[in-house]
Amino acid sequence: MGKSKSVAFDRDQHMLILPNGESRTGVDSSDFLLHWDDLKGMRPTELKEALRRALDGDEVVINVTHDDRVEEDYSIAEPVSIKLSAGQLVVSVGLATDVVGNDEEATAVFTPLLTPYLKRQRASVSKIEMDPYSYHPLVWDIEILCSPRGRDVTELFQIGEGALALLQAFESGELTRETTLDLLRSGNASVLIGQEEGHWLDVKSAHYNLQSSSGKISIAQAVARFANAEHGGIVVVGMRAKKVPGGEIISSICPVPVDGRTLRSYQTAIEQHLYPPPDYLDIEAVPADGGQLVILHIPPQPEEHKPFLVHGAILDGKIEGAFISIVRRRGESSIPITAPAVHATMAAGRALLRRGELPKEPKGQH
């Protein structure tokens, strides 16, 4: 006995039939409105088959709403939809912006911006075109082709949401660690100019001197600051910051030379001076202004791996190779982890090893 279909189309009533027995009626033979929950467990191949049966024109669109009521006249549809276009099931992202002015310019700007993100999602841009009825701002339809393997339609919709967030970050400059990483990888580092350095972003105008002990310790400390922080972070080598009231902002791009040994030198310095090795640390070169930047991406680390220790310290300009330094990021500055905090962590670990329980806190302490 085969699996029941996750979605089907009733031609007689022009309805999409859902597994829970509910149905969704199309509008003008081309549009359907579904609730977000309707997508869960819906298989892309079966939705594609159902929309082919419903096709009565160039395309069929599945609009999605989070509203409790699914009513065409009242529900607010999301800017991300699912579409059968030219025989392909695609994710459609609607973006209203005047950043670009024609289809060629939009393709040249949006495709490289989205490609690094979409590649990781097993997806690609298939088409970008302007809504001919839009005026100010212009409305762009970006179609994304996703691999359906091992996915339900909810996941396709989420890929579209991620693409929309990246496009909106590009337009507005409101960035997260994840969108910043995608902007850097797509060659759009200039979007960061004017942004503040903060608790997850640090920029350097030139390479660390990895031929010296101080340079190796410095890069290990830079990575440790974010590894010990709650949300991880990004170090960008090849961008300049300037001081402003209240902190520092990124002021310009100054690409750095990169050869076949550069990234390995960074990796080796970190391996030699940072313990334990951070999980999923990425060190890569990305294009910028005709040259390259080096980016070090430190994802959030498991709490049980902290604190990350740097073998070596720089005190009053002098290298103390036998010392261990522990730092973490707060805002735009780095703060040392205090001796009591380190002692508490070590005492807790030793107590667990010896007695299988954490030590009791002394009376009067919190």
Protein Blocks (a to p, Z undefined) as FASTA:
>chain_A
ZZddfbdcdfklopacdfkopacddehhlaccddfklmgopafklmmmmmmmmpgcjbdc
ddddfbfbdcfklpccdfbdcddeehiacdddddddfkbmbfklmmmmmmmmmmmmmmmn
opadfbdcddfkbcbdcdddddddddfehpafklmmmmmmmmmmmmmmmmnopacfklmm
mmmmnopammmgopacdfkbccdfbdcdfkbmklmmmmmmmmmmmmmmmnlpaddehiac
dddehiacdfbdcdddddfklmmmmmmmmmmmgccddehiacddddeehiacdddddddd
dfklpccddedddeehiacfkbccddddehjbccdddfklmmmmmmmmmmmmmnopacdd
dehiZZ
